[in-house]
Amino acid sequence: MGEPMDDLLLGLSPRAGDDPQADVTDSPAELLALHAARCRELAQLGSSEDLVDACRAYADTAHELEDDAQEVEALSMLATAAQQCSQFNVAVNALQREVELRARNGDRVGQGLCLNNIGMVWSYLGAHADALSALYQCQKLCDQYSEIPDDVRAACNVNIGRIFLTMAQPAQALSFLVPGLEQARRCGDLETELGAMGMSGLAHKDLGQFEQAQKILTQAIGLARDHDLTHHLIDLYDNVGQVHFDQGALDEAHDMFSQSAYWATETSDVQGRVNALLSLGRLEFRRSHAEVARASLDEALALATTHELHASKLSILESLFQGLEAQAKLAEAYPHLRAYRDLERELFTEENERKTQSMTARFEAERARRETEMYRQLNDASQLARIQAEETVRLRTAELEAVQIEIVNRLGLAAEYRDDKTGQHTRRVGELSASLAEAMGLPQEEIDLLRWAARLHDIGKIGVGDDILLKSGRYSPEEFERMKLHTVIGAKVLEGSKSRLLRVAEEIAMTHHERWDGSGYPRGLASTDIPISGRIVAVADVFDALITERPYKEAWPVQSALDEMIQQAGSQFDPDIVEHLLRLIQGGAAPHGSTSGPTSTSPELPARRVVTPNAETLEVKEMIDRAWAVRRSDSRVGADLAARAMEIARNGTDERVLGLAHRTQGYYCFDAGNYEEALAHLSQGMDIGVRLDDPGLQADCANFIAAVYNNLQDYAKATDQLSVALRIARDHMDRLREAQLLHNLGNLSYRNRDWTQAQQFVQESLDLFSDLGVLHGQEDALHTMATIAFDLDQIELAAQAAQEAVSMARQTGNLAVMNLGLATAGKAAARLGDPERGKVLLREAIEQSVEADLPTNEPWNRFELGRLHQTLGEYAEARAYYLDGLSAAQGRGMRDLEMLIYQQLSEIAAHEGQHADAFHFYRQHHEIEREIHDQVAAMKTRSMMSQLEVERAKSEAEIYRLRTIELASANEALERSNTEKSSLVNMLEEQSRLLERQLSEDGLTGLYNRRHIENLLQDEYTQARVTRRALSVAMADIDHFKQINDQFSHLVGDQVLRTVAQLFQAAVRSMDSVGRYGGEEFLFVFPNTPLAQGISVCERVQDLVRSYDWTQIHPRLVVTLSIGVACEPLVANHEKLISVADEQLYRAKHSGRNQICAALPD
């Protein structure tokens, strides 16, 4: 089939008649008319890239003028133009915006067309899952609205069939192509009918049904001829030729391919002619007519190259080198093999990047959902702690104060966790508020209250929805109104307490966004009507936000922030408080940015407090210290010690010891290659370090998290973590650690091919090491500098740095650095015009690497010397060094070096005319490169999945920690308050019932929970009985789910449940509801839906699950559904309706699973 997509974008056509030379006026209508005329003019000229810019300006202007009709027209033109010049992301974004506008204006037909077009753009890019998602939305729209005509329904079904055919699922493709063909015939849509017939013929061919394939394709050719639709003849003749080719009828196939080529030439269809020539070339190679085949394929290659038809070009090159190789014409085949591999590498890189971006987007969405769920649960735990503390206040006032402070810390952290990297914003606001209160002369009791209560100023954020709180861009007016509700929500969370601390916190939560001039919210208070606590916290909150880095802004310099505060004094802030702030900051008394922390692993970092440890704590601390000390000398003993220490620390009470245990266990998991476990431990250690304000623990964990991501080849995340560690080192003047981190950042930048940045980092590192007099650091940095300079073609600098590294390494006895320096110096000498000295240095490097047992250096040194000989035309010597290096590399698993050596051996063989050897070596190079590319892609996927699982584990661990602490606190309070035990239990039970009524979502999947979905069904059942409308329900069960848990782990099982839930939400209609009924069972409610339509929706659900790429979760994972459907209008109640659906579910499971069974109504 051909590749052009012009016929797939079914948007609105531009209107004609506007004058492109019209004068610019201030009239909105005339301005839009001018834009429209300009776009039409460029469309007629065929200037696609200029047209994209013009259409974007047209759409932006229409959007600003709130003219939906004109914006729709502009977006439709933009999508078509962007697709024509291969700006597919622009096309998709334009179409998605067009969908929103058409939906808002009730244009269901246009909405369906846009969804269909989005699906085809994704399909063209090879994103089949995204394509099917868009097309299933189109199909769902067609099911929901009867006004959508059959031609849209037909196009949707045929396009879904096309995708399944591309995915090599011909039977599944026919299940959509057949109804699509019927719909196209019913509405007289010949274009879609012919497309469906062509693809149906190919599907029958792939199924081995050659007679049926030839019959339907011959009918399609006749229909196209009868209606003079010659552009369809190109693909149809080619398809018939493929049927004959697969049957071995080569003469008949040749006639059909020739017809395809003829019609492609007649209609000037470049893609069609390329496809026909490719088919003819393959056929002639099969006939052993090599020269004829070459002529056809060379013409096809020239056309594909000229018109940038990359996929076709790849197929042509593959046919050329395979055909010529089969004819033993290796000298002619070899260049085509090289060109094929080069293009394949380029396309692979582009495809891998697109998949990475898509996975990243899905990961971010899943992470946001998890964070939201964590905040909700943290809120529940914190509110429970508040209630328990208030119940025991009459007996233990001192204990209540400690519990309240703990609650404040946790609630403040929950409120600020999203947009504060360190989680310290609430603490700093509390400290600065207390400093301001002290400077203003408030009583000490008020100062202490303010210090803790201020930490809860933004607690109301836990009640703001994901769509608002997680948004990175500017809020709309409606969104800002919803965001402002966090003040009211925060006050509501804290209201009713008998604690003065929490009453002050309630006052702050409600008033810290009021403004001095009365324009604030929520109550518009002004001047001294605003409580003093709210006025103080308003100043502290904004000032700290300005000088702190956030995801959406850089940190302001302190002076710039002060200037802004002064400018807002008298309008936003109490001018007297701003004056006190200014004096505090300028006098150096306010805690703006610097923090102190407990004893860390780095002796230079300061300690915040000393806790008297008990015997068990001392024992586990000693085990951790021993494990850390032997991590490089005896990893097996250290790993055993770390595991035992981790088990004890988990059951202990010293949180810092637990953090060190996580750090140490994380290191040993990393050392063993268990990266997911390593990330889980190190991330929890990092969180504890942040919570305890322990910079040493934070720095250690960040450093090893960076090492994990480096090994997973996710250099961006590794760089982020090292940057955190670098900031901590600089804050605490730890210059040695700073130098080491700068060197590591340089290495990361080098691996990420940002050589200029790498050189800057390494130079800074070298300067620091030199100032500190650390020789081993200097020699490492010098060697790295030499390597980077050589790759930047700064050969003289490379030679100088390498020589200095060698000299310094001789002094310290560092043979590894000396050997690397010798090799780099040898390469540099050859590049500077002294190849003989280069050979001498490289031979010395080889000899030294053998004598000093440097196993990875030796093969690389042999490779470099071989490359030098090859550059000089000394091929025999080059081959000898390459083969020695290859043997050494193979024995050590150095696949990247093997790949390079095979490539150089291939080039030598080709130069000497030994084409069989050249072919053999290049195939070896090709196979290893593919293997390495696959590993890189797998590593990126593993990195993202690891981070997702780590964040899930972190949120669950934090919730568990809080609940465990609060449960212990509650039990202690109950033991001391036996006389009030009964009333306390009653209060807790009442609160639990209240929380249960409020919760409607299942915590794992985000779907409705069982209680809520049953309540919804009960309401729909009552409504259906009153209105006499149909109501269908379905019960779905994941087949063999216990085996998934047992075989792949519960982590995989949980991921399957979450993914299936997302697929359900994408497949059902907007009026439908779905909930998790229990375990792996789900209940669907289809209001106003007869049985046949309910079955149709279930089939769509099942298809989406079946077509999903489950190998993203586990390579051997397969997921299917069994579904039971019921629509019984006369059953006694909604529970009986569930029972009927459940019976059908079990019938489906007992009938072999992976199917749908329905109960026919009486």
Secondary structure as GFF3:
##gff-version 3
##sequence-region A 1 1162
A	DSSP	alpha_helix	28	45	.	.	.	ID=ss1
A	DSSP	alpha_helix	48	64	.	.	.	ID=ss2
A	DSSP	alpha_helix	68	84	.	.	.	ID=ss3
A	DSSP	alpha_helix	88	104	.	.	.	ID=ss4
A	DSSP	alpha_helix	108	124	.	.	.	ID=ss5
A	DSSP	alpha_helix	128	144	.	.	.	ID=ss6
A	DSSP	alpha_helix	150	166	.	.	.	ID=ss7
A	DSSP	alpha_helix	170	187	.	.	.	ID=ss8
A	DSSP	alpha_helix	190	206	.	.	.	ID=ss9
A	DSSP	alpha_helix	210	226	.	.	.	ID=ss10
A	DSSP	alpha_helix	230	247	.	.	.	ID=ss11
A	DSSP	alpha_helix	250	266	.	.	.	ID=ss12
A	DSSP	alpha_helix	270	286	.	.	.	ID=ss13
A	DSSP	alpha_helix	290	306	.	.	.	ID=ss14
A	DSSP	alpha_helix	310	326	.	.	.	ID=ss15
A	DSSP	alpha_helix	330	391	.	.	.	ID=ss16
A	DSSP	alpha_helix	397	416	.	.	.	ID=ss17
A	DSSP	three_ten_helix	417	419	.	.	.	ID=ss18
A	DSSP	alpha_helix	425	439	.	.	.	ID=ss19
A	DSSP	alpha_helix	444	453	.	.	.	ID=ss20
A	DSSP	three_ten_helix	454	456	.	.	.	ID=ss21
A	DSSP	three_ten_helix	459	463	.	.	.	ID=ss22
A	DSSP	alpha_helix	466	469	.	.	.	ID=ss23
A	DSSP	alpha_helix	477	484	.	.	.	ID=ss24
A	DSSP	alpha_helix	486	494	.	.	.	ID=ss25
A	DSSP	alpha_helix	500	511	.	.	.	ID=ss26
A	DSSP	three_ten_helix	527	529	.	.	.	ID=ss27
A	DSSP	alpha_helix	532	547	.	.	.	ID=ss28
A	DSSP	alpha_helix	558	568	.	.	.	ID=ss29
A	DSSP	alpha_helix	575	587	.	.	.	ID=ss30
A	DSSP	alpha_helix	615	629	.	.	.	ID=ss31
A	DSSP	alpha_helix	635	650	.	.	.	ID=ss32
A	DSSP	alpha_helix	655	671	.	.	.	ID=ss33
A	DSSP	alpha_helix	675	691	.	.	.	ID=ss34
A	DSSP	alpha_helix	695	711	.	.	.	ID=ss35
A	DSSP	alpha_helix	715	731	.	.	.	ID=ss36
A	DSSP	alpha_helix	735	751	.	.	.	ID=ss37
A	DSSP	alpha_helix	755	772	.	.	.	ID=ss38
A	DSSP	alpha_helix	775	791	.	.	.	ID=ss39
A	DSSP	alpha_helix	795	812	.	.	.	ID=ss40
A	DSSP	alpha_helix	815	831	.	.	.	ID=ss41
A	DSSP	alpha_helix	835	851	.	.	.	ID=ss42
A	DSSP	alpha_helix	857	871	.	.	.	ID=ss43
A	DSSP	alpha_helix	875	891	.	.	.	ID=ss44
A	DSSP	alpha_helix	895	911	.	.	.	ID=ss45
A	DSSP	alpha_helix	915	976	.	.	.	ID=ss46
A	DSSP	three_ten_helix	978	980	.	.	.	ID=ss47
A	DSSP	alpha_helix	981	998	.	.	.	ID=ss48
A	DSSP	alpha_helix	1010	1027	.	.	.	ID=ss49
A	DSSP	beta_strand	1031	1038	.	.	.	ID=ss50
A	DSSP	alpha_helix	1041	1048	.	.	.	ID=ss51
A	DSSP	alpha_helix	1050	1067	.	.	.	ID=ss52
A	DSSP	beta_strand	1073	1078	.	.	.	ID=ss53
A	DSSP	beta_strand	1081	1087	.	.	.	ID=ss54
A	DSSP	alpha_helix	1091	1107	.	.	.	ID=ss55
A	DSSP	three_ten_helix	1110	1112	.	.	.	ID=ss56
A	DSSP	beta_strand	1121	1126	.	.	.	ID=ss57
A	DSSP	alpha_helix	1134	1150	.	.	.	ID=ss58
A	DSSP	beta_strand	1156	1159	.	.	.	ID=ss59
###
